[in-house]
Amino acid sequence: MKKYTIILIIPSIFTFVLLLFSNSKTNTYTSLNDSLKQSKTAIALAYKNEKDNGKDSVINNTKQILLDIIVNQYFNFWYHTPWSFYGQTRTPKKGTIACGYFVTTVLFDAGFNIPRVAWAKLPSEVFIKKMTTDLTRFRSANIDSITKYIKNRKDGLYIVGLDCHVGFIYKLNNKIQFVHSSYYKPEIGVLSENLNTDNPLKNSKYVVIGRILTNKNITDWIENKAIK
């Protein structure tokens, strides 16, 4: 891993972190986590030394950074990690991962100070409500209604809780995908698929969707505040 000098006067924290990632070896999951930790340190320093408007700018740029990193790097590492009911692997593509552990492990490894194991054992709506107040619930709704709801939102990341399942929905550059550790296809496990396929999201009678990477989420992330 290369070493970087962190300059407190940073004209663009977004550019700085992207350069950090482009110049770091992120070909392993461990190096990805290490790079994000370095980036988080730089962002925290920038946030601490900014005044109100500057803090808002750091928060908004960090939203973009985390959305991109989670969707395009964390998810990519986890794809094709097999599902099992008791799966708890900490290493992508080695062992198996249950749906709840997939969600909490991604959040934990991406820098959120959460009780990873405890939350993975909870009903999904319980920890979704701990992460965000931006919640929408659907009861016996068709998938078109859920898709329309996401299409009408800005780019972002959501935790989606279902009858007996949990995963992510993301919207990025007008692309919308459901990312989860699928018990429908246990040999594939973690996958990304359209909302309107044969999947637990489409077939669930109860759906709760919570938008994360909110201003509060990002502030907690920057300050490493524990979300209990």
VOBA-1610 file (N, C-alpha, C; in pm, whole numbers, padded with zeros to 5 digits, always signed):
BEGIN
Met+00084-00120+00000Met+00000+00000+00000Met+00087+00124+00000Lys+00065+00217-00088Lys+00140+00341-00091Lys+00102+00430+00026Lys+00196+00515+00069Lys+00168+00611+00174Lys+00136+00745+00112Tyr+00046+00819+00176Tyr+00001+00947+00123Tyr+00015+01055+00229Thr+00052+01173+00186Thr+00056+01288+00274Thr-00080+01355+00271Ile-00144+01370+00386Ile-00276+01431+00395Ile-00260+01581+00416Ile-00309+01661+00324Ile-00301+01806+00332Ile-00434+01858+00385Leu-00429+01940+00488Leu-00553+01987+00551Leu-00630+02080+00459Ile-00561+02157+00376Ile-00630+02245+00282Ile-00652+02165+00154Ile-00771+02106+00143Ile-00801+02018+00030Ile-00907+02084-00058Pro-00873+02124-00182Pro-00971+02192-00266Pro-01089+02105-00303Ser-01068+01976-00313Ser-01177+01885-00345Ser-01154+01752-00277Ile-01224+01729-00167Ile-01208+01603-00096Ile-01251+01486-00184Phe-01349+01511-00269Phe-01397+01407-00360Phe-01284+01364-00455Thr-01217+01463-00515Thr-01106+01434-00605Thr-00992+01365-00531Phe-00965+01413-00410Phe-00857+01355-00330Phe-00880+01206-00305Val-01000+01171-00265Val-01028+01031-00231Val-01030+00944-00356Leu-01081+00997-00466Leu-01078+00919-00590Leu-00934+00892-00633Leu-00846+00991-00616Leu-00705+00971-00648Leu-00643+00868-00555Leu-00682+00871-00429Leu-00633+00773-00333Leu-00667+00633-00377Phe-00792+00614-00422Phe-00835+00482-00465Phe-00771+00441-00597Ser-00756+00535-00690Ser-00700+00501-00820Ser-00552+00466-00810Asn-00483+00517-00706Asn-00342+00490-00690Asn-00312+00381-00588Ser-00417+00323-00532Ser-00400+00216-00434Ser-00436+00082-00495Lys-00374-00022-00442Lys-00405-00155-00491Lys-00531-00206-00421Thr-00641-00210-00493Thr-00766-00258-00435Thr-00808-00389-00501Asn-00706-00470-00536Asn-00737-00598-00599Asn-00769-00706-00496Thr-00762-00673-00368Thr-00805-00765-00263Thr-00903-00692-00172Tyr-00982-00770-00102Tyr-01081-00711-00012Tyr-01011-00639+00104Thr-00902-00695+00150Thr-00827-00631+00258Thr-00773-00496+00216Ser-00719-00486+00094Ser-00665-00358+00048Ser-00777-00257+00025Leu-00895-00304-00015Leu-01009-00213-00028Leu-01044-00154+00108Asn-01052-00238+00209Asn-01083-00189+00344Asn-00976-00092+00394Asp-00850-00124+00367Asp-00740-00037+00409Asp-00748+00099+00339Ser-00779+00098+00209Ser-00789+00224+00134Ser-00903+00310+00187Leu-01014+00245+00220Leu-01127+00322+00270Leu-01097+00381+00408Lys-01024+00308+00490Lys-00985+00362+00620Lys-00899+00486+00604Gln-00804+00482+00510Gln-00721+00600+00484Gln-00806+00716+00436Ser-00900+00686+00348Ser-00988+00790+00295Ser-01074+00849+00405Lys-01123+00763+00494Lys-01207+00810+00604Lys-01129+00904+00695Thr-01003+00873+00718Thr-00918+00961+00799Thr-00903+01097+00734Ala-00881+01098+00602Ala-00865+01225+00530Ala-00995+01306+00533Ile-01106+01238+00514Ile-01236+01306+00515Ile-01265+01363+00653Ala-01235+01286+00758Ala-01260+01333+00895Ala-01177+01458+00926Leu-01053+01462+00878Leu-00968+01579+00898Leu-01024+01700+00824Ala-01066+01677+00701Ala-01124+01787+00624Ala-01250+01839+00689Tyr-01336+01748+00736Tyr-01462+01786+00800Tyr-01436+01867+00927Lys-01340+01823+01007Lys-01309+01890+01132Lys-01261+02033+01109Asn-01190+02057+01001Asn-01130+02188+00977Asn-01215+02280+00890Glu-01336+02236+00855Glu-01426+02319+00775Glu-01528+02388+00865Lys-01580+02501+00816Lys-01692+02568+00883Lys-01821+02513+00823Asp-01936+02572+00861Asp-02067+02514+00830Asp-02085+02476+00683Asn-02069+02573+00592Asn-02091+02544+00451Asn-01990+02442+00399Gly-01868+02454+00449Gly-01766+02358+00409Gly-01797+02218+00457Lys-01852+02206+00578Lys-01891+02074+00630Lys-02000+02013+00543Asp-02096+02095+00501Asp-02202+02046+00413Asp-02144+01991+00284Ser-02043+02059+00230Ser-01979+02015+00107Ser-01909+01881+00127Val-01840+01866+00239Val-01773+01739+00269Val-01875+01626+00280Ile-01986+01653+00349Ile-02091+01552+00363Ile-02146+01510+00227Asn-02178+01607+00142Asn-02236+01576+00011Asn-02138+01499-00077Asn-02011+01537-00074Asn-01912+01464-00153Asn-01892+01323-00099Thr-01897+01308+00032Thr-01879+01177+00092Thr-01993+01083+00054Lys-02114+01136+00043Lys-02226+01055-00004Lys-02194+00993-00140Gln-02144+01076-00232Gln-02113+01026-00365Gln-02002+00922-00360Ile-01900+00950-00278Ile-01787+00858-00267Ile-01833+00722-00216Leu-01909+00721-00105Leu-01952+00594-00047Leu-02047+00517-00138Leu-02139+00588-00202Leu-02231+00520-00294Leu-02152+00450-00404Asp-02057+00520-00462Asp-01977+00462-00570Asp-01893+00345-00521Ile-01829+00360-00406Ile-01742+00255-00354Ile-01820+00131-00315Ile-01935+00150-00249Ile-02015+00034-00208Ile-02069-00040-00330Val-02124+00034-00426Val-02186-00030-00543Val-02082-00093-00634Asn-01975-00021-00663Asn-01880-00066-00765Asn-01761-00142-00712Gln-01739-00140-00580Gln-01626-00215-00527Gln-01670-00319-00425Tyr-01739-00278-00319Tyr-01779-00376-00219Tyr-01871-00483-00277Phe-01974-00441-00347Phe-02065-00539-00406Phe-01990-00632-00502Asn-01901-00574-00583Asn-01829-00656-00681Asn-01748-00766-00613Phe-01687-00737-00500Phe-01612-00840-00429Phe-01704-00952-00379Trp-01825-00915-00335Trp-01913-01014-00273Trp-01992-01097-00372Tyr-02007-01052-00497Tyr-02085-01129-00594Tyr-02031-01272-00605His-02125-01367-00612His-02096-01511-00626His-02039-01571-00498Thr-02067-01508-00385Thr-02041-01574-00256Thr-02167-01652-00220Pro-02162-01784-00212Pro-02282-01866-00193Pro-02360-01830-00066Trp-02490-01852-00073Trp-02580-01830+00040Trp-02595-01956+00122Ser-02606-01942+00254Ser-02661-02048+00340Ser-02726-01980+00458Phe-02818-02048+00522Phe-02898-01988+00630Phe-02810-01940+00745Tyr-02703-02016+00774Tyr-02615-01980+00885Tyr-02482-01921+00836Gly-02476-01880+00711Gly-02351-01830+00655Gly-02305-01700+00720Gln-02179-01698+00762Gln-02126-01581+00831Gln-01985-01543+00784Thr-01945-01585+00666Thr-01808-01561+00624Thr-01771-01413+00627Arg-01646-01384+00660Arg-01595-01247+00658Arg-01516-01221+00531Thr-01499-01325+00447Thr-01418-01313+00327Thr-01502-01344+00203Pro-01517-01249+00112Pro-01596-01274-00009Pro-01547-01396-00086Lys-01643-01473-00135Lys-01621-01590-00219Lys-01554-01707-00145Lys-01542-01695-00012Lys-01491-01806+00069Lys-01595-01835+00176Gly-01647-01957+00177Gly-01754-01990+00270Gly-01888-01942+00216Thr-01983-01922+00307Thr-02118-01881+00269Thr-02161-01761+00352Ile-02264-01691+00302Ile-02312-01572+00373Ile-02464-01566+00367Ala-02526-01550+00482Ala-02672-01531+00490Ala-02706-01388+00453Cys-02833-01364+00423Cys-02874-01233+00374Cys-02846-01122+00474Gly-02878-01145+00603Gly-02857-01042+00703Gly-02710-01012+00725Tyr-02629-01118+00730Tyr-02485-01099+00747Tyr-02424-01026+00628Phe-02475-01051+00508Phe-02424-00979+00391Phe-02446-00829+00407Val-02567-00790+00445Val-02598-00647+00458Val-02515-00583+00568Thr-02512-00643+00686Thr-02440-00579+00797Thr-02289-00583+00778Thr-02238-00685+00711Thr-02094-00692+00687Thr-02049-00586+00589Val-02126-00564+00483Val-02092-00457+00388Val-02092-00322+00458Leu-02196-00296+00538Leu-02204-00167+00609Leu-02087-00151+00706Phe-02057-00257+00780Phe-01948-00252+00878Phe-01814-00231+00809Asp-01787-00309+00705Asp-01659-00298+00637Asp-01645-00165+00562Ala-01759-00106+00523Ala-01756+00024+00458Ala-01742+00138+00558Gly-01726+00106+00685Gly-01690+00208+00783Gly-01798+00252+00879Phe-01916+00191+00874Phe-02022+00227+00968Phe-02000+00153+01099Asn-02007+00226+01208Asn-01982+00170+01341Asn-02110+00108+01395Ile-02137-00013+01350Ile-02260-00083+01387Ile-02225-00217+01450Pro-02315-00274+01530Pro-02294-00409+01584Pro-02328-00514+01478Arg-02230-00549+01399Arg-02251-00631+01278Arg-02323-00762+01306Val-02276-00837+01404Val-02333-00968+01431Val-02472-00957+01493Ala-02486-00868+01591Ala-02615-00851+01659Ala-02723-00809+01561Trp-02692-00714+01474Trp-02792-00667+01378Trp-02829-00775+01277Ala-02733-00856+01239Ala-02760-00961+01140Ala-02864-01060+01190Lys-02879-01070+01322Lys-02974-01165+01381Lys-03111-01104+01406Leu-03124-00972+01385Leu-03250-00904+01412Leu-03344-00908+01292Pro-03476-00893+01314Pro-03566-00866+01200Pro-03517-00741+01129Ser-03515-00744+00997Ser-03451-00637+00920Ser-03507-00499+00950Glu-03639-00489+00972Glu-03698-00358+00995Glu-03642-00292+01121Val-03603-00372+01218Val-03550-00317+01344Val-03423-00239+01318Phe-03328-00298+01244Phe-03204-00224+01224Phe-03214-00121+01111Ile-03309-00138+01021Ile-03333-00033+00921Ile-03375+00095+00991Lys-03462+00082+01091Lys-03509+00200+01165Lys-03397+00262+01249Lys-03296+00183+01284Lys-03182+00239+01356Lys-03091+00318+01263Met-03095+00285+01134Met-03008+00352+01038Met-03070+00478+00980Thr-03203+00483+00970Thr-03264+00594+00898Thr-03409+00616+00941Thr-03454+00741+00927Thr-03596+00774+00946Thr-03666+00792+00812Asp-03592+00781+00703Asp-03648+00794+00568Asp-03698+00656+00525Leu-03817+00621+00573Leu-03873+00487+00553Leu-04001+00492+00470Thr-04019+00391+00389Thr-04146+00372+00318Thr-04183+00225+00324Arg-04309+00199+00356Arg-04355+00061+00368Arg-04457+00031+00258Phe-04450-00090+00206Phe-04544-00136+00105Phe-04607-00266+00155Arg-04739-00275+00141Arg-04810-00396+00180Arg-04887-00449+00060Ser-04852-00571+00020Ser-04916-00636-00096Ser-04911-00547-00220Ala-04801-00476-00237Ala-04784-00388-00353Ala-04719-00466-00466Asn-04753-00428-00590Asn-04686-00492-00702Asn-04549-00429-00723Ile-04463-00499-00792Ile-04325-00454-00809Ile-04316-00325-00888Asp-04415-00298-00973Asp-04414-00174-01051Asp-04424-00052-00958Ser-04502-00065-00851Ser-04515+00046-00755Ser-04383+00072-00684Ile-04315-00035-00648Ile-04186-00021-00580Ile-04082+00038-00674Thr-04082-00009-00798Thr-03987+00043-00897Thr-04012+00191-00924Lys-04137+00229-00934Lys-04171+00371-00958Lys-04123+00457-00842Tyr-04139+00406-00720Tyr-04094+00481-00602Tyr-03944+00508-00610Ile-03865+00406-00643Ile-03720+00423-00652Ile-03683+00516-00768Lys-03751+00501-00881Lys-03721+00585-00997Lys-03743+00732-00968Asn-03837+00762-00879Asn-03868+00902-00848Asn-03775+00961-00741Arg-03683+00880-00689Arg-03586+00929-00592Arg-03454+00961-00662Lys-03372+01039-00592Lys-03238+01067-00643Lys-03152+00942-00631Asp-03036+00945-00697Asp-02942+00835-00681Asp-02916+00810-00533Gly-02911+00683-00495Gly-02890+00654-00354Gly-02887+00506-00326Leu-02869+00474-00199Leu-02861+00336-00153Leu-02969+00313-00048Tyr-03034+00198-00056Tyr-03144+00164+00033Tyr-03122+00025+00092Ile-03165+00007+00217Ile-03178-00127+00274Ile-03324-00165+00259Val-03351-00284+00209Val-03489-00327+00188Val-03515-00453+00269Gly-03614-00443+00360Gly-03653-00557+00442Gly-03780-00620+00387Leu-03781-00752+00386Leu-03893-00826+00325Leu-03953-00923+00427Asp-04047-01005+00381Asp-04114-01099+00471Asp-04013-01179+00553Cys-03913-01234+00487Cys-03812-01315+00557Cys-03677-01300+00488His-03643-01178+00450His-03521-01155+00372His-03482-01009+00385Val-03357-00977+00349Val-03309-00840+00351Val-03199-00825+00246Gly-03191-00707+00188Gly-03088-00680+00087Gly-03075-00531+00066Phe-03010-00495-00043Phe-02994-00356-00082Phe-03065-00329-00214Ile-03112-00207-00230Ile-03147-00155-00362Ile-03060-00032-00383Tyr-03003-00021-00502Tyr-02932+00102-00532Tyr-02983+00163-00662Lys-02975+00295-00667Lys-03001+00368-00790Lys-02878+00453-00816Leu-02813+00429-00928Leu-02691+00500-00963Leu-02687+00520-01113Asn-02681+00647-01154Asn-02681+00681-01297Asn-02800+00618-01369Asn-02916+00627-01304Asn-03043+00575-01357Asn-03050+00423-01365Lys-02951+00354-01313Lys-02955+00209-01306Lys-03007+00169-01168Ile-03105+00080-01164Ile-03165+00035-01038Ile-03147-00116-01028Gln-03090-00162-00915Gln-03066-00305-00896Gln-03095-00347-00753Phe-03135-00472-00741Phe-03157-00536-00612Phe-03037-00626-00586Val-02960-00598-00480Val-02838-00671-00450Val-02858-00743-00316His-02841-00875-00316His-02871-00952-00195His-02806-01088-00203Ser-02800-01156-00089Ser-02756-01295-00086Ser-02881-01381-00099Ser-02897-01440-00216Ser-03025-01498-00256Ser-03040-01645-00218Tyr-03143-01672-00137Tyr-03174-01812-00108Tyr-03251-01876-00223Tyr-03295-01796-00321Tyr-03355-01853-00443Tyr-03247-01922-00527Lys-03125-01870-00522Lys-03013-01925-00599Lys-02894-01940-00505Pro-02902-02034-00411Pro-02800-02043-00305Pro-02659-02069-00357Glu-02647-02138-00470Glu-02513-02167-00522Glu-02446-02041-00576Ile-02526-01943-00618Ile-02473-01814-00662Ile-02462-01720-00543Gly-02565-01719-00461Gly-02564-01637-00341Gly-02576-01489-00372Val-02471-01414-00347Val-02478-01268-00364Val-02482-01235-00513Leu-02586-01163-00551Leu-02604-01127-00691Leu-02675-00993-00703Ser-02670-00939-00822Ser-02739-00815-00856Ser-02839-00847-00965Glu-02964-00807-00945Glu-03066-00838-01045Glu-03168-00726-01054Asn-03238-00725-01166Asn-03346-00628-01183Asn-03453-00653-01077Leu-03525-00547-01042Leu-03629-00562-00941Leu-03739-00656-00988Asn-03770-00652-01115Asn-03882-00729-01169Asn-03836-00863-01225Thr-03776-00945-01138Thr-03743-01082-01173Thr-03805-01173-01067Asp-03784-01302-01080Asp-03836-01394-00978Asp-03741-01389-00858Asn-03775-01301-00764Asn-03686-01282-00649Asn-03770-01251-00524Pro-03710-01254-00406Pro-03786-01229-00283Pro-03849-01091-00276Leu-03787-00991-00339Leu-03844-00857-00339Leu-03977-00855-00412Lys-03982-00913-00528Lys-04105-00915-00607Lys-04213-00999-00540Asn-04174-01103-00470Asn-04270-01198-00415Asn-04307-01173-00269Ser-04249-01071-00209Ser-04276-01043-00068Ser-04405-00963-00053Lys-04484-00995+00049Lys-04608-00921+00075Lys-04583-00794+00155Tyr-04475-00794+00233Tyr-04443-00676+00313Tyr-04302-00630+00277Val-04289-00503+00244Val-04161-00446+00204Val-04141-00315+00279Val-04027-00302+00345Val-03990-00175+00406Val-03858-00130+00345Ile-03855-00008+00295Ile-03738+00045+00226Ile-03687+00166+00303Gly-03561+00160+00344Gly-03500+00271+00417Gly-03382+00328+00342Arg-03388+00457+00312Arg-03276+00522+00242Arg-03164+00547+00340Ile-03045+00502+00305Ile-02928+00530+00387Ile-02834+00624+00311Leu-02718+00652+00370Leu-02627+00756+00321Leu-02696+00892+00328Thr-02775+00911+00433Thr-02836+01040+00462Thr-02732+01131+00526Asn-02767+01258+00545Asn-02674+01350+00611Asn-02633+01298+00749Lys-02730+01245+00825Lys-02698+01192+00958Lys-02608+01070+00948Asn-02639+00977+00854Asn-02554+00860+00834Asn-02410+00901+00807Ile-02396+00998+00717Ile-02262+01038+00675Ile-02187+01107+00789Thr-02258+01191+00863Thr-02195+01256+00979Thr-02150+01152+01080Asp-02236+01053+01109Asp-02199+00945+01200Asp-02078+00868+01147Trp-02076+00846+01016Trp-01965+00773+00952Trp-01834+00851+00968Ile-01838+00980+00937Ile-01718+01064+00947Ile-01666+01067+01090Glu-01757+01080+01185Glu-01717+01092+01327Glu-01703+00955+01394Asn-01726+00848+01317Asn-01719+00711+01368Asn-01809+00692+01489Lys-01926+00751+01484Lys-02021+00742+01594Lys-02089+00605+01592Ala-02097+00542+01707Ala-02160+00411+01716Ala-02310+00423+01698Ile-02367+00340+01612Ile-02511+00333+01591Ile-02559+00207+01662Lys-02627+00225+01776Lys-02661+00110+01860Lys-02805+00068+01838
//
